[in-house]
Amino acid sequence: MDICLWGLGGRIVVPEDPGYNEARQGYNRAIQHYPLIINYCRNKEDVAKAVNWARRYRIPLRIRSGGHNYEGYSNGSGTLVVDISEMHGLSLDEEGGFLTLEGGVTNRQVYEFVSARGYPFAGGTCPTVGVSGYATGGGWGLSCRYLGLGCDSLEEIELVNGEGRLIKANRRRNPELFWACRGAGGGNFGVIVSMVFRLPPKTDNVTLIEIDYLQATTERQEIFLATWQQWLKEADPRITLISRIYNSANDGLAMLVRGIFYGEADEAKVLMEPFTGLEGAEYSFQYLPFLEAVTIIGSNYPDSEKFQSVSRFVLRNFNGEEIAELVKLIGQRPPGSLFAGLSMYALGGKVREMGRDQTAFFYRQADYIIWLETIWEENRFAVANRSWINRRFPALASVTTGSYVNFPYSRLPNYLEEYYGNHAALLKEIKKKYDPCNIFTFPQGLKSRGRKQSKPAVLTDLEAEETKAQPADDRTYRRFRYVKDHAGAGR
Ligand SMILES: Cc1cc2nc3c(=O)[nH]c(=O)nc-3n(C[C@H](O)[C@H](O)[C@H](O)COP(=O)(O)OP(=O)(O)OC[C@H]3O[C@@H](n4cnc5c(N)ncnc54)[C@H](O)[C@@H]3O)c2cc1C
């Protein structure tokens, strides 16, 4: 297919280029897309040119920052990928209390930048996730019960709209758009080229909490889940935890807890007694600088994985029978799966203090997010792993409510209602107002017109070929499991 690149700025990568195969990859390598052009924009002008170009040539456009969307929605076969990862400027206004960052900045870049000046940041766990993708979907992180969701400290965004024009949104200018960009997820309204966050109070050290339970049993996983939901009811808002029950090729049945406490280790130990008292607990409480804590958490992520997952919100306690059913979900891994897990991401605290309608993030009242996943390596197992999730979805959905847009699932029925609850209708209106020509689309996007997005036909043969050809031996699944050999680790 001949395409005219005239009118685009920045750096351009097309299928003929040697770097194309790497450049088209996102974090989830189970998803393979073949874009027509990847356009690395260096500034707002390049972004505006890309949007104008896509409109002129009627080429579907995708916005990519960190490339971590679980379902690969920042990419698409036959599309122009507007990649803003090279736009990663940061600046601090300490007097005013604001942090400004460009749209391509990652969690790691923010953490390093603000920590050097004594501040924490309500970012996510994975260092290479893009902050604009993260915060527009709400943004859960290990500081959220203390500092709020990532989007809660957002003060302003600057976005290139479907006409290629730069617009600002804050509480006074374009307030509906600003509301929508705090919870509706990225990719819907335009390319966010910069964001302003309110700075949190300076923090010296935090306590990093790590607990592992190896050689567990189904029964111990059930006790763990019961402990988790009980603990969360009364939990100190200075602690945020992620916990996980899992079944892996290496460990068999096991559990873990990771967390950050904005306070000293001795106090954290007391607050965590319900967990450290469980059979088989190996734990470590380290009082260290915020940057070190998030760096240790982040070091557990590989560069990429192949996985399928589905997320749900939990709004009530489960009874014993329901807990047993949940644990059963991961009792047997699908063929080729190296890791099957059910993770719990604590909400409450500061997240719940914000009114449900103050931002587009609908599930403020949820106790936690629950996330079912399976990870595999060899492509021949992809179908089995995907249908494993699909078969378990009804059981999980029957005891939970709605899904987290930052942890999307492509086979979700009624995805708009699931992601946005009662906010869906208003979000559709905002989409019509700010993107009336539907320039910004992806399979689970908001649509300003009724027409369904169909997958572009171009390059599908190539796609099939490449899927077969992917290497099977890249052992890249998460190490998010062991208490490392820290001094002071206890049993
Ligand atoms: C390993 C891993 C760990 C994660 N951990 C967490 C976590 O701790 N907490 C959490 O909340 N989430 C987490 N996530 C999910 C992550 O926050 C979302 O996938 C997020 O949307 C990724 O943003 P990105 O920029 O990296 O991804 P991308 O794939 O580049 O973008 C994600 C979506 O946002 C859109 N988008 C990106 N940038 C912009 C922009 N500048 N303007 C407009 N639209 C944009 C894209 O089009 C796409 O629809 C994790 C994901 C992975 C893979």
The ligand as an SDF file (V2000), in Angstrom:
LIG
                    3D

 53 58  0  0  0  0  0  0  0  0999 V2000
    2.6880   -4.5390   34.0610 C   0  0  0  0  0  0  0  0  0  0  0  0
    1.5780   -3.5630   34.2760 C   0  0  0  0  0  0  0  0  0  0  0  0
    1.3790   -3.0270   35.5320 C   0  0  0  0  0  0  0  0  0  0  0  0
    0.3380   -2.1210   35.7500 C   0  0  0  0  0  0  0  0  0  0  0  0
    0.1410   -1.6040   36.9960 N   0  0  0  0  0  0  0  0  0  0  0  0
   -0.8860   -0.7440   37.2190 C   0  0  0  0  0  0  0  0  0  0  0  0
   -1.1270   -0.1880   38.4930 C   0  0  0  0  0  0  0  0  0  0  0  0
   -0.3930   -0.4370   39.4460 O   0  0  0  0  0  0  0  0  0  0  0  0
   -2.1850    0.6440   38.6350 N   0  0  0  0  0  0  0  0  0  0  0  0
   -3.0130    0.9820   37.5920 C   0  0  0  0  0  0  0  0  0  0  0  0
   -3.9520    1.7570   37.7850 O   0  0  0  0  0  0  0  0  0  0  0  0
   -2.7860    0.4920   36.3660 N   0  0  0  0  0  0  0  0  0  0  0  0
   -1.7530   -0.3570   36.1700 C   0  0  0  0  0  0  0  0  0  0  0  0
   -1.5520   -0.8680   34.9220 N   0  0  0  0  0  0  0  0  0  0  0  0
   -2.4770   -0.4940   33.8590 C   0  0  0  0  0  0  0  0  0  0  0  0
   -2.0570    0.8150   33.2320 C   0  0  0  0  0  0  0  0  0  0  0  0
   -2.2270    1.8820   34.1300 O   0  0  0  0  0  0  0  0  0  0  0  0
   -2.9440    1.0890   32.0340 C   0  0  0  0  0  0  0  0  0  0  0  0
   -2.7790    0.0400   31.1110 O   0  0  0  0  0  0  0  0  0  0  0  0
   -2.5850    2.4080   31.3750 C   0  0  0  0  0  0  0  0  0  0  0  0
   -3.6250    2.8110   30.5450 O   0  0  0  0  0  0  0  0  0  0  0  0
   -1.3060    2.2610   30.6060 C   0  0  0  0  0  0  0  0  0  0  0  0
   -0.8840    3.4860   30.1170 O   0  0  0  0  0  0  0  0  0  0  0  0
    0.2840    3.4930   29.0330 P   0  0  0  0  0  0  0  0  0  0  0  0
    0.4570    4.8870   28.6230 O   0  0  0  0  0  0  0  0  0  0  0  0
    1.4470    2.7340   29.5490 O   0  0  0  0  0  0  0  0  0  0  0  0
   -0.3370    2.5910   27.9180 O   0  0  0  0  0  0  0  0  0  0  0  0
   -0.8110    2.8600   26.4400 P   0  0  0  0  0  0  0  0  0  0  0  0
   -1.1140    1.4870   25.9520 O   0  0  0  0  0  0  0  0  0  0  0  0
    0.1450    3.6700   25.6830 O   0  0  0  0  0  0  0  0  0  0  0  0
   -2.1370    3.6930   26.6310 O   0  0  0  0  0  0  0  0  0  0  0  0
   -3.2300    3.1940   27.3620 C   0  0  0  0  0  0  0  0  0  0  0  0
   -4.5270    3.8370   26.8640 C   0  0  0  0  0  0  0  0  0  0  0  0
   -4.4770    5.2360   27.0740 O   0  0  0  0  0  0  0  0  0  0  0  0
   -4.4360    5.9370   25.8360 C   0  0  0  0  0  0  0  0  0  0  0  0
   -3.4380    6.9820   25.9850 N   0  0  0  0  0  0  0  0  0  0  0  0
   -2.1470    6.8290   26.3500 C   0  0  0  0  0  0  0  0  0  0  0  0
   -1.5450    8.0180   26.4250 N   0  0  0  0  0  0  0  0  0  0  0  0
   -2.4710    8.9390   26.1210 C   0  0  0  0  0  0  0  0  0  0  0  0
   -2.4390   10.3450   26.0140 C   0  0  0  0  0  0  0  0  0  0  0  0
   -1.3430   11.0430   26.2620 N   0  0  0  0  0  0  0  0  0  0  0  0
   -3.5680   10.9880   25.6380 N   0  0  0  0  0  0  0  0  0  0  0  0
   -4.7150   10.3120   25.4050 C   0  0  0  0  0  0  0  0  0  0  0  0
   -4.7820    8.9640   25.4800 N   0  0  0  0  0  0  0  0  0  0  0  0
   -3.6780    8.2930   25.8360 C   0  0  0  0  0  0  0  0  0  0  0  0
   -4.1130    4.8980   24.7850 C   0  0  0  0  0  0  0  0  0  0  0  0
   -4.6450    5.2350   23.5310 O   0  0  0  0  0  0  0  0  0  0  0  0
   -4.7320    3.6530   25.3670 C   0  0  0  0  0  0  0  0  0  0  0  0
   -6.1170    3.6130   25.1060 O   0  0  0  0  0  0  0  0  0  0  0  0
   -0.5120   -1.7600   34.6830 C   0  0  0  0  0  0  0  0  0  0  0  0
   -0.2820   -2.2890   33.4150 C   0  0  0  0  0  0  0  0  0  0  0  0
    0.7410   -3.1980   33.2170 C   0  0  0  0  0  0  0  0  0  0  0  0
    0.9340   -3.7900   31.8550 C   0  0  0  0  0  0  0  0  0  0  0  0
  1  2  1  0
  2  3  1  0
  2 52  2  0
  3  4  2  0
  4  5  1  0
  4 50  1  0
  5  6  2  0
  6  7  1  0
  6 13  1  0
  7  8  2  0
  7  9  1  0
  9 10  1  0
 10 11  2  0
 10 12  1  0
 12 13  2  0
 13 14  1  0
 14 15  1  0
 14 50  1  0
 15 16  1  0
 16 17  1  0
 16 18  1  0
 18 19  1  0
 18 20  1  0
 20 21  1  0
 20 22  1  0
 22 23  1  0
 23 24  1  0
 24 25  2  0
 24 26  1  0
 24 27  1  0
 27 28  1  0
 28 29  2  0
 28 30  1  0
 28 31  1  0
 31 32  1  0
 32 33  1  0
 33 34  1  0
 33 48  1  0
 34 35  1  0
 35 36  1  0
 35 46  1  0
 36 37  1  0
 36 45  1  0
 37 38  2  0
 38 39  1  0
 39 40  1  0
 39 45  2  0
 40 41  1  0
 40 42  2  0
 42 43  1  0
 43 44  2  0
 44 45  1  0
 46 47  1  0
 46 48  1  0
 48 49  1  0
 50 51  2  0
 51 52  1  0
 52 53  1  0
M  END
$$$$
